[in-house]
Amino acid sequence: MTGVRCMLMRGGTSKGAYFLAEDLPADPAARDDLLLRIMGTPDPRQIDGLGGAQPVTSKVAVVSKAADAGHDVDYLFLQLGVEEPTVSDRQTCGNLLAGVGQFAVERGLVPAGPERTTVRVRLLNTGSIAVATFATPGGEVDYRGGTAISGVPGTAAPVELDFTGTEGSVCGSLLPTGHVRDDVGGLEVSCVDNGMPVVVARAEDLGGEPGLAERIDALRIEAGKLMGLGDVRGSSVPKTTLVSAPRHGGAIATRTFIPVKPHPSIGVLGAVSVVTALLLDGAVGAELLRKPPAGEPIEVEHPSGKLAVAIEFDGSRVRRSTVIRTARKLFDGTVFPRS
């Protein structure tokens, strides 16, 4: 049986398999077939593969040396289905991004600095650039540290993720529908793309169970058309985030769905897009945001805790956003896909 070189990493509140592009088939169809077999998809348990039976653990990062000047590595994110044999490149993942720089150093794509290393990463899914900075004492990646992030037990070394130029990275504009507020099937929403296409709605307007998943799906399908994404059935974007008044000292409470299953926390770029939406005058849910003092990060509450997003906003656009994540190498070796 032929194996594939692989590193399993936790990046932020996600977990995924990291590969060098050269270790996978160049043909996308052959690559996707191989990755589905590696992950154990389709199967609700993913019992015969690396997947962890939920969207946040059925992810892949494909990394290569930069093809162009101006950045260090290229990062392609692939979201694999769990019960359905799907592979999507229609979004990126800011959580797995938290491990891309370290993976690049471990694989020799980028030299490590004596104390800290900064890696410029091009997100191939969107074309934008992110800058990851992390600890490399003595020229080696050190995953140990005292930083805790909600949704992950224990602590690890901090990873600073800095984003610029993420507006419209998937849909082409910050406001893909051309409006701050839209009516979709009688429901008020704000559709924003600042690194991740997101449909923001008030939680109270959607109601609870039963039937919430069906209502979420109907909303995102119609919103996807308005956002220029076409037929999004079977796609993981746009994400839907329901917002409500904060309950635990943060700035806003959120509940995100991928695409209709509740996210255990919230995605990095999803949080950036949600915060961006709420900072726009007239946006749905903006009245629920409790803005912190100037210069302090906005804490987004989610089911596992909080995620702090530091944003430079000029009233109409986000010039820069920064999020602190952690990452940890779990396994490095050879994975054997099912035949």
C-alpha positions as a Markdown table, in Angstrom:
| # | Residue | x | y | z |
|---|---|---|---|---|
| 1 | Met | 0.0 | 0.0 | 0.0 |
| 2 | Thr | 1.3 | 3.4 | -1.0 |
| 3 | Gly | 1.2 | 6.1 | 1.7 |
| 4 | Val | 1.3 | 9.9 | 1.6 |
| 5 | Arg | 3.5 | 12.2 | 3.7 |
| 6 | Cys | 1.2 | 14.2 | 6.0 |
| 7 | Met | 1.2 | 16.3 | 9.1 |
| 8 | Leu | -1.9 | 16.4 | 11.3 |
| 9 | Met | -2.2 | 19.7 | 13.1 |
| 10 | Arg | -4.6 | 21.6 | 15.2 |
| 11 | Gly | -5.0 | 25.1 | 13.8 |
| 12 | Gly | -7.0 | 27.4 | 16.0 |
| 13 | Thr | -10.3 | 25.7 | 16.8 |
| 14 | Ser | -10.0 | 23.4 | 13.8 |
| 15 | Lys | -8.0 | 20.3 | 13.0 |
| 16 | Gly | -6.7 | 19.3 | 9.6 |
| 17 | Ala | -4.3 | 17.3 | 7.4 |
| 18 | Tyr | -1.4 | 19.4 | 6.0 |
| 19 | Phe | 0.3 | 18.4 | 2.8 |
| 20 | Leu | 3.0 | 19.7 | 0.5 |
| 21 | Ala | 1.4 | 20.2 | -2.9 |
| 22 | Glu | 4.2 | 18.1 | -4.4 |
| 23 | Asp | 3.1 | 15.1 | -2.4 |
| 24 | Leu | -0.4 | 15.1 | -3.9 |
| 25 | Pro | -1.6 | 14.5 | -7.5 |
| 26 | Ala | -1.4 | 17.6 | -9.7 |
| 27 | Asp | -4.8 | 16.8 | -11.2 |
| 28 | Pro | -7.5 | 18.3 | -9.0 |
| 29 | Ala | -9.9 | 15.4 | -9.5 |
| 30 | Ala | -7.3 | 12.8 | -8.6 |
| 31 | Arg | -6.2 | 14.9 | -5.7 |
| 32 | Asp | -9.7 | 15.2 | -4.3 |
| 33 | Asp | -10.4 | 11.5 | -4.7 |
| 34 | Leu | -7.3 | 10.7 | -2.7 |
| 35 | Leu | -8.1 | 13.2 | 0.0 |
| 36 | Leu | -11.6 | 11.8 | 0.4 |
| 37 | Arg | -10.1 | 8.4 | 1.0 |
| 38 | Ile | -7.6 | 9.7 | 3.4 |
| 39 | Met | -10.3 | 11.5 | 5.4 |
| 40 | Gly | -12.7 | 8.6 | 5.4 |
| 41 | Thr | -15.5 | 10.4 | 3.5 |
| 42 | Pro | -18.3 | 9.6 | 3.0 |
| 43 | Asp | -19.1 | 8.3 | 6.4 |
| 44 | Pro | -20.8 | 10.1 | 9.3 |
| 45 | Arg | -18.1 | 8.7 | 11.6 |
| 46 | Gln | -15.2 | 8.9 | 9.2 |
| 47 | Ile | -14.1 | 5.8 | 11.0 |
| 48 | Asp | -11.7 | 4.6 | 8.2 |
| 49 | Gly | -9.8 | 7.9 | 7.8 |
| 50 | Leu | -8.3 | 10.9 | 9.6 |
| 51 | Gly | -11.5 | 12.9 | 9.7 |
| 52 | Gly | -13.1 | 13.7 | 13.1 |
| 53 | Ala | -16.8 | 13.4 | 12.0 |
| 54 | Gln | -17.5 | 17.1 | 11.9 |
| 55 | Pro | -16.8 | 19.9 | 9.5 |
| 56 | Val | -14.1 | 21.6 | 11.7 |
| 57 | Thr | -12.1 | 18.4 | 11.7 |
| 58 | Ser | -12.5 | 17.4 | 8.1 |
| 59 | Lys | -10.2 | 20.0 | 6.6 |
| 60 | Val | -7.0 | 20.0 | 4.4 |
| 61 | Ala | -4.2 | 22.5 | 3.9 |
| 62 | Val | -2.1 | 22.2 | 0.7 |
| 63 | Val | 1.1 | 24.2 | 1.0 |
| 64 | Ser | 3.8 | 25.0 | -1.5 |
| 65 | Lys | 6.7 | 27.4 | -2.0 |
| 66 | Ala | 5.5 | 30.8 | -3.3 |
| 67 | Ala | 5.1 | 30.9 | -7.1 |
| 68 | Asp | 5.5 | 34.7 | -7.1 |
| 69 | Ala | 7.6 | 37.3 | -5.3 |
| 70 | Gly | 6.0 | 39.2 | -2.4 |
| 71 | His | 5.0 | 36.3 | -0.3 |
| 72 | Asp | 6.7 | 33.1 | 1.0 |
| 73 | Val | 4.2 | 30.3 | 0.6 |
| 74 | Asp | 0.9 | 29.5 | -1.2 |
| 75 | Tyr | -1.9 | 27.9 | 0.9 |
| 76 | Leu | -4.9 | 26.2 | -0.6 |
| 77 | Phe | -7.7 | 25.2 | 1.8 |
| 78 | Leu | -10.0 | 22.4 | 1.0 |
| 79 | Gln | -13.2 | 21.7 | 3.0 |
| 80 | Leu | -14.2 | 18.0 | 2.8 |
| 81 | Gly | -17.6 | 16.8 | 3.5 |
| 82 | Val | -18.3 | 14.2 | 6.2 |
| 83 | Glu | -21.4 | 12.3 | 5.1 |
| 84 | Glu | -21.2 | 13.5 | 1.5 |
| 85 | Pro | -18.1 | 13.0 | -0.8 |
| 86 | Thr | -17.6 | 16.7 | -1.4 |
| 87 | Val | -14.4 | 18.8 | -1.7 |
| 88 | Ser | -14.8 | 22.6 | -1.8 |
| 89 | Asp | -12.2 | 25.3 | -2.4 |
| 90 | Arg | -14.8 | 28.1 | -2.4 |
| 91 | Gln | -13.6 | 29.4 | 0.9 |
| 92 | Thr | -10.4 | 29.7 | 2.9 |
| 93 | Cys | -9.9 | 28.8 | 6.6 |
| 94 | Gly | -8.3 | 31.2 | 9.0 |
| 95 | Asn | -8.0 | 28.6 | 11.7 |
| 96 | Leu | -5.9 | 26.1 | 9.7 |
| 97 | Leu | -4.0 | 29.2 | 8.5 |
| 98 | Ala | -2.7 | 29.4 | 12.1 |
| 99 | Gly | -0.5 | 26.3 | 11.4 |
| 100 | Val | 0.6 | 27.0 | 7.8 |
| 101 | Gly | 3.7 | 29.1 | 8.7 |
| 102 | Gln | 5.0 | 26.5 | 11.2 |
| 103 | Phe | 4.3 | 23.7 | 8.6 |
| 104 | Ala | 6.3 | 25.7 | 6.1 |
| 105 | Val | 9.2 | 25.9 | 8.4 |
| 106 | Glu | 9.0 | 22.3 | 9.4 |
| 107 | Arg | 9.1 | 21.2 | 5.7 |
| 108 | Gly | 12.0 | 23.6 | 4.9 |
| 109 | Leu | 10.0 | 26.0 | 2.7 |
| 110 | Val | 10.9 | 29.0 | 4.9 |
| 111 | Pro | 14.0 | 29.4 | 7.1 |
| 112 | Ala | 13.3 | 30.0 | 10.8 |
| 113 | Gly | 14.4 | 33.1 | 12.6 |
| 114 | Pro | 16.5 | 32.9 | 15.7 |
| 115 | Glu | 13.5 | 33.9 | 18.0 |
| 116 | Arg | 10.4 | 34.6 | 15.9 |
| 117 | Thr | 9.5 | 33.9 | 12.3 |
| 118 | Thr | 7.1 | 35.8 | 10.1 |
| 119 | Val | 5.7 | 34.1 | 7.0 |
| 120 | Arg | 3.7 | 35.8 | 4.3 |
| 121 | Val | 1.0 | 33.5 | 3.1 |
| 122 | Arg | -1.0 | 33.8 | -0.1 |
| 123 | Leu | -4.5 | 32.4 | 0.4 |
| 124 | Leu | -5.0 | 30.8 | -3.0 |
| 125 | Asn | -8.8 | 30.4 | -2.4 |
| 126 | Thr | -9.2 | 34.2 | -2.2 |
| 127 | Gly | -6.0 | 35.7 | -3.5 |
| 128 | Ser | -5.4 | 37.8 | -0.4 |
| 129 | Ile | -2.3 | 37.8 | 1.8 |
| 130 | Ala | -2.0 | 37.0 | 5.5 |
| 131 | Val | 1.0 | 37.4 | 7.7 |
| 132 | Ala | 1.6 | 34.8 | 10.4 |
| 133 | Thr | 4.2 | 35.4 | 13.2 |
| 134 | Phe | 5.1 | 32.7 | 15.7 |
| 135 | Ala | 7.9 | 31.6 | 18.1 |
| 136 | Thr | 11.0 | 29.8 | 16.7 |
| 137 | Pro | 13.5 | 30.0 | 19.6 |
| 138 | Gly | 16.9 | 28.6 | 18.5 |
| 139 | Gly | 15.6 | 28.4 | 14.9 |
| 140 | Glu | 13.0 | 25.7 | 15.7 |
| 141 | Val | 9.2 | 25.9 | 15.9 |
| 142 | Asp | 8.1 | 25.8 | 19.5 |
| 143 | Tyr | 4.4 | 25.0 | 20.0 |
| 144 | Arg | 4.5 | 25.4 | 23.8 |
| 145 | Gly | 3.3 | 28.5 | 25.4 |
| 146 | Gly | 0.8 | 30.1 | 27.8 |
| 147 | Thr | -1.8 | 31.4 | 25.4 |
| 148 | Ala | -5.3 | 30.0 | 25.7 |
| 149 | Ile | -8.0 | 30.3 | 23.1 |
| 150 | Ser | -11.7 | 29.4 | 23.6 |
| 151 | Gly | -12.7 | 26.0 | 22.4 |
| 152 | Val | -9.2 | 24.4 | 22.9 |
| 153 | Pro | -8.1 | 22.9 | 26.2 |
| 154 | Gly | -4.8 | 24.0 | 27.7 |
| 155 | Thr | -2.4 | 26.6 | 26.3 |
| 156 | Ala | 0.1 | 26.9 | 23.5 |
| 157 | Ala | 2.4 | 29.4 | 21.8 |
| 158 | Pro | 0.5 | 32.4 | 20.3 |
| 159 | Val | 0.3 | 32.9 | 16.5 |
| 160 | Glu | -0.4 | 36.4 | 15.3 |
| 161 | Leu | -2.5 | 36.5 | 12.1 |
| 162 | Asp | -2.6 | 39.8 | 10.3 |
| 163 | Phe | -5.0 | 40.3 | 7.4 |
| 164 | Thr | -5.1 | 43.1 | 4.8 |
| 165 | Gly | -6.9 | 43.4 | 1.5 |
| 166 | Thr | -9.6 | 40.8 | 2.4 |
| 167 | Glu | -12.6 | 42.9 | 1.2 |
| 168 | Gly | -14.6 | 41.0 | -1.4 |
| 169 | Ser | -12.0 | 38.2 | -1.6 |
| 170 | Val | -14.7 | 35.7 | -2.6 |
| 171 | Cys | -17.6 | 37.7 | -3.9 |
| 172 | Gly | -15.7 | 40.6 | -5.4 |
| 173 | Ser | -16.9 | 43.4 | -3.0 |
| 174 | Leu | -17.5 | 44.0 | 0.7 |
| 175 | Leu | -21.2 | 44.2 | 0.1 |
| 176 | Pro | -21.9 | 41.6 | -2.6 |
| 177 | Thr | -25.6 | 42.5 | -2.9 |
| 178 | Gly | -24.8 | 46.2 | -3.2 |
| 179 | His | -26.8 | 46.9 | 0.0 |
| 180 | Val | -26.0 | 47.0 | 3.7 |
| 181 | Arg | -29.3 | 45.4 | 4.5 |
| 182 | Asp | -31.4 | 43.0 | 2.4 |
| 183 | Asp | -34.8 | 41.3 | 2.7 |
| 184 | Val | -34.4 | 37.6 | 2.0 |
| 185 | Gly | -37.7 | 35.7 | 2.2 |
| 186 | Gly | -39.1 | 38.2 | 4.6 |
| 187 | Leu | -36.1 | 38.1 | 6.8 |
| 188 | Glu | -33.7 | 41.1 | 7.3 |
| 189 | Val | -30.1 | 40.2 | 6.8 |
| 190 | Ser | -26.7 | 41.8 | 6.0 |
| 191 | Cys | -24.5 | 40.0 | 3.5 |
| 192 | Val | -20.8 | 40.8 | 3.9 |
| 193 | Asp | -17.5 | 39.4 | 2.4 |
| 194 | Asn | -14.4 | 40.5 | 4.3 |
| 195 | Gly | -12.4 | 37.3 | 3.8 |
| 196 | Met | -15.5 | 35.0 | 4.3 |
| 197 | Pro | -18.9 | 35.4 | 2.7 |
| 198 | Val | -21.3 | 35.7 | 5.7 |
| 199 | Val | -25.0 | 36.2 | 6.0 |
| 200 | Val | -25.8 | 38.0 | 9.3 |
| 201 | Ala | -29.2 | 37.7 | 10.9 |
| 202 | Arg | -30.7 | 38.3 | 14.3 |
| 203 | Ala | -31.1 | 35.1 | 16.2 |
| 204 | Glu | -34.6 | 36.2 | 17.4 |
| 205 | Asp | -35.7 | 36.5 | 13.8 |
| 206 | Leu | -34.9 | 32.9 | 13.0 |
| 207 | Gly | -36.4 | 31.3 | 16.0 |
| 208 | Gly | -35.3 | 28.0 | 17.5 |
| 209 | Glu | -35.9 | 24.3 | 16.9 |
| 210 | Pro | -37.6 | 22.5 | 15.3 |
| 211 | Gly | -36.9 | 23.4 | 11.7 |
| 212 | Leu | -34.0 | 25.8 | 12.3 |
| 213 | Ala | -31.6 | 23.9 | 10.0 |
| 214 | Glu | -34.2 | 24.0 | 7.2 |
| 215 | Arg | -34.7 | 27.7 | 7.7 |
| 216 | Ile | -31.0 | 28.3 | 7.7 |
| 217 | Asp | -30.5 | 26.4 | 4.5 |
| 218 | Ala | -33.3 | 28.2 | 2.7 |
| 219 | Leu | -31.9 | 31.5 | 3.8 |
| 220 | Arg | -28.3 | 30.8 | 2.7 |
| 221 | Ile | -29.5 | 29.4 | -0.7 |
| 222 | Glu | -31.4 | 32.6 | -1.5 |
| 223 | Ala | -28.7 | 34.8 | -0.1 |
| 224 | Gly | -26.1 | 33.0 | -2.1 |
| 225 | Lys | -27.8 | 34.0 | -5.3 |
| 226 | Leu | -28.0 | 37.6 | -4.2 |
| 227 | Met | -24.3 | 37.5 | -3.4 |
| 228 | Gly | -23.3 | 36.3 | -6.8 |
| 229 | Leu | -22.3 | 32.8 | -5.6 |
| 230 | Gly | -24.9 | 31.0 | -7.7 |
| 231 | Asp | -26.4 | 27.8 | -6.5 |
| 232 | Val | -24.8 | 27.2 | -3.1 |
| 233 | Arg | -26.5 | 23.9 | -2.4 |
| 234 | Gly | -23.7 | 21.5 | -1.5 |
| 235 | Ser | -21.4 | 24.4 | -0.8 |
| 236 | Ser | -20.1 | 25.5 | 2.6 |
| 237 | Val | -20.4 | 29.2 | 1.7 |
| 238 | Pro | -21.9 | 31.5 | 2.5 |
| 239 | Lys | -21.8 | 31.0 | 6.2 |
| 240 | Thr | -24.8 | 32.0 | 8.3 |
| 241 | Thr | -24.2 | 33.7 | 11.6 |
| 242 | Leu | -27.0 | 34.6 | 14.0 |
| 243 | Val | -26.3 | 37.5 | 16.4 |
| 244 | Ser | -27.7 | 38.5 | 19.7 |
| 245 | Ala | -26.8 | 40.8 | 22.6 |
| 246 | Pro | -23.7 | 39.7 | 24.4 |
| 247 | Arg | -24.2 | 37.6 | 27.5 |
| 248 | His | -20.7 | 37.1 | 28.9 |
| 249 | Gly | -19.0 | 40.5 | 28.8 |
| 250 | Gly | -18.1 | 40.5 | 25.1 |
| 251 | Ala | -19.2 | 42.8 | 22.3 |
| 252 | Ile | -21.7 | 40.5 | 20.5 |
| 253 | Ala | -23.0 | 36.9 | 20.8 |
| 254 | Thr | -22.9 | 34.7 | 17.8 |
| 255 | Arg | -23.9 | 31.3 | 16.5 |
| 256 | Thr | -22.5 | 30.1 | 13.2 |
| 257 | Phe | -23.6 | 27.3 | 10.9 |
| 258 | Ile | -21.5 | 25.2 | 8.4 |
| 259 | Pro | -23.5 | 25.1 | 6.3 |
| 260 | Val | -26.5 | 24.1 | 8.5 |
| 261 | Lys | -24.7 | 22.3 | 11.3 |
| 262 | Pro | -23.8 | 24.5 | 14.4 |
| 263 | His | -20.1 | 25.6 | 14.5 |
| 264 | Pro | -18.6 | 24.8 | 17.9 |
| 265 | Ser | -17.0 | 28.2 | 17.9 |
| 266 | Ile | -16.6 | 30.7 | 15.0 |
| 267 | Gly | -14.1 | 30.9 | 12.1 |
| 268 | Val | -11.4 | 33.5 | 12.1 |
| 269 | Leu | -12.4 | 35.2 | 8.9 |
| 270 | Gly | -16.0 | 34.5 | 9.6 |
| 271 | Ala | -15.6 | 36.6 | 12.8 |
| 272 | Val | -13.8 | 39.3 | 10.9 |
| 273 | Ser | -16.6 | 39.5 | 8.4 |
| 274 | Val | -19.3 | 39.5 | 11.1 |
| 275 | Val | -17.6 | 42.3 | 13.1 |
| 276 | Thr | -17.2 | 44.3 | 9.8 |
| 277 | Ala | -20.9 | 43.9 | 9.1 |
| 278 | Leu | -21.9 | 45.1 | 12.6 |
| 279 | Leu | -19.6 | 48.2 | 12.3 |
| 280 | Leu | -21.5 | 49.3 | 9.2 |
| 281 | Asp | -24.3 | 51.9 | 9.7 |
| 282 | Gly | -27.7 | 50.3 | 9.2 |
| 283 | Ala | -26.5 | 46.7 | 9.3 |
| 284 | Val | -28.7 | 44.1 | 10.7 |
| 285 | Gly | -27.7 | 43.5 | 14.4 |
| 286 | Ala | -25.5 | 46.6 | 14.6 |
| 287 | Glu | -27.7 | 47.9 | 17.4 |
| 288 | Leu | -26.7 | 44.8 | 19.5 |
| 289 | Leu | -23.0 | 45.5 | 19.3 |
| 290 | Arg | -21.4 | 46.8 | 22.5 |
| 291 | Lys | -18.4 | 48.6 | 21.1 |
| 292 | Pro | -15.3 | 48.5 | 23.4 |
| 293 | Pro | -13.2 | 51.6 | 24.0 |
| 294 | Ala | -11.2 | 52.9 | 21.1 |
| 295 | Gly | -8.1 | 50.8 | 20.4 |
| 296 | Glu | -9.3 | 47.7 | 22.2 |
| 297 | Pro | -10.2 | 44.5 | 20.3 |
| 298 | Ile | -13.8 | 43.4 | 19.8 |
| 299 | Glu | -14.6 | 40.2 | 21.6 |
| 300 | Val | -17.0 | 38.0 | 19.7 |
| 301 | Glu | -18.8 | 35.5 | 21.9 |
| 302 | His | -19.4 | 32.0 | 20.5 |
| 303 | Pro | -20.6 | 28.7 | 22.0 |
| 304 | Ser | -17.1 | 27.8 | 23.2 |
| 305 | Gly | -16.1 | 31.2 | 24.6 |
| 306 | Lys | -14.7 | 34.4 | 22.9 |
| 307 | Leu | -12.6 | 35.4 | 19.9 |
| 308 | Ala | -10.9 | 38.8 | 20.0 |
| 309 | Val | -10.7 | 40.7 | 16.7 |
| 310 | Ala | -8.6 | 43.8 | 16.5 |
| 311 | Ile | -9.8 | 46.0 | 13.6 |
| 312 | Glu | -8.7 | 49.2 | 11.9 |
| 313 | Phe | -11.9 | 50.6 | 10.5 |
| 314 | Asp | -12.4 | 54.0 | 8.8 |
| 315 | Gly | -16.2 | 53.9 | 8.7 |
| 316 | Ser | -16.5 | 52.3 | 5.3 |
| 317 | Arg | -13.8 | 49.7 | 5.1 |
| 318 | Val | -11.6 | 47.5 | 7.2 |
| 319 | Arg | -7.9 | 48.4 | 6.5 |
| 320 | Arg | -6.4 | 45.8 | 8.7 |
| 321 | Ser | -7.5 | 43.0 | 11.1 |
| 322 | Thr | -5.5 | 41.0 | 13.6 |
| 323 | Val | -6.5 | 37.8 | 15.4 |
| 324 | Ile | -4.4 | 35.7 | 17.9 |
| 325 | Arg | -4.6 | 31.9 | 17.5 |
| 326 | Thr | -2.6 | 28.9 | 18.6 |
| 327 | Ala | -1.6 | 25.8 | 16.7 |
| 328 | Arg | 0.0 | 22.5 | 17.6 |
| 329 | Lys | 1.6 | 19.6 | 15.6 |
| 330 | Leu | -0.2 | 16.4 | 16.5 |
| 331 | Phe | 1.3 | 13.9 | 14.1 |
| 332 | Asp | 4.0 | 13.8 | 11.4 |
| 333 | Gly | 4.5 | 10.8 | 9.2 |
| 334 | Thr | 2.7 | 8.8 | 6.5 |
| 335 | Val | -1.0 | 8.4 | 6.1 |
| 336 | Phe | -2.5 | 5.4 | 4.2 |
| 337 | Pro | -5.7 | 6.0 | 2.3 |
| 338 | Arg | -8.3 | 3.3 | 2.0 |
| 339 | Ser | -8.2 | 1.6 | -1.4 |
